[in-house]
């Protein structure tokens, strides 16, 4: 499974809308914008905590920005596969 497929699988399991804002396949770093679906009543912080656990268990560094300025999205996250990951 490619890293991009793993990212998509994690985000699909959380039932959240997402789009890739920036992809750097060479450095394996991805910037994504996430938005709750219309009927999702979970707090943004709860969603972020759930997603963070999945990415950290898959050996990704995780840096989030909640309610990023200049967007309609709920979370901007930058993830990068750890060097020690397979």
C-alpha positions as CSV (number, residue, x, y, z in Angstrom):
1,X,0.0,0.0,0.0
2,X,1.4,3.4,-0.9
3,X,1.5,6.2,1.6
4,X,-1.1,8.1,-0.2
5,X,-3.4,5.1,-0.1
6,X,-2.8,4.7,3.6
7,X,-3.6,8.4,4.2
8,X,-6.8,8.0,2.2
9,X,-7.8,4.8,4.1
10,X,-7.3,6.5,7.5
11,X,-9.3,9.6,6.5
12,X,-12.1,7.6,4.9
13,X,-12.4,5.6,8.1
14,X,-13.1,8.8,10.0
15,X,-15.9,9.8,7.5
16,X,-14.4,13.3,7.0
17,X,-14.1,15.3,3.8
18,X,-10.5,16.0,2.8
19,X,-8.4,17.2,0.0
20,X,-4.7,17.3,-0.6
21,X,-3.4,20.9,-0.5
22,X,0.2,19.9,-1.2
23,X,1.9,16.6,-2.0
24,X,5.7,16.1,-2.0
25,X,6.2,12.5,-2.9
26,X,10.0,12.8,-2.7
27,X,10.1,13.9,0.9
28,X,6.9,12.0,1.7
29,X,5.2,15.1,3.2
30,X,1.6,15.8,2.6
31,X,-0.6,18.8,3.5
32,X,-4.3,18.1,3.8
33,X,-7.4,20.2,4.4
34,X,-10.1,18.4,6.4
35,X,-13.8,19.4,6.9
36,X,-16.5,17.8,8.9
37,X,-19.4,16.4,6.9
38,X,-22.7,18.3,7.2
39,X,-24.3,16.0,9.8
40,X,-21.1,15.4,11.9
41,X,-21.7,16.8,15.4
42,X,-18.3,15.9,16.8
43,X,-16.1,18.8,17.9
44,X,-13.2,19.6,15.7
45,X,-10.8,18.8,18.5
46,X,-12.3,15.3,18.9
47,X,-11.9,14.6,15.2
48,X,-8.4,15.8,15.3
49,X,-7.5,13.6,18.3
50,X,-9.0,10.5,16.6
51,X,-7.1,11.2,13.3
52,X,-3.9,12.0,15.1
53,X,-3.9,8.6,16.9
54,X,-4.3,6.7,13.6
55,X,-1.5,8.6,11.8
56,X,0.9,8.4,14.8
57,X,0.3,4.6,15.0
58,X,1.1,4.4,11.3
59,X,4.5,6.2,11.9
60,X,3.6,9.6,10.6
61,X,4.7,12.9,12.2
62,X,1.6,15.0,12.6
63,X,1.3,18.8,12.8
64,X,-2.2,20.3,12.9
65,X,-3.8,23.7,12.6
66,X,-7.4,23.9,13.8
67,X,-9.7,26.4,12.0
68,X,-6.9,27.5,9.5
69,X,-7.2,31.1,8.4
70,X,-8.2,31.7,4.8
71,X,-10.1,28.5,4.3
72,X,-13.5,27.0,5.0
73,X,-11.9,23.8,6.4
74,X,-11.8,22.7,10.0
75,X,-8.3,21.3,10.1
76,X,-5.1,21.7,8.1
77,X,-2.6,19.0,8.8
78,X,0.9,18.3,7.6
79,X,2.0,14.7,7.9
80,X,5.3,13.1,7.0
81,X,6.3,9.5,7.2
82,X,9.0,8.9,9.9
83,X,12.4,7.9,8.5
84,X,12.3,4.6,10.4
85,X,9.0,3.6,8.8
86,X,8.9,0.8,6.3
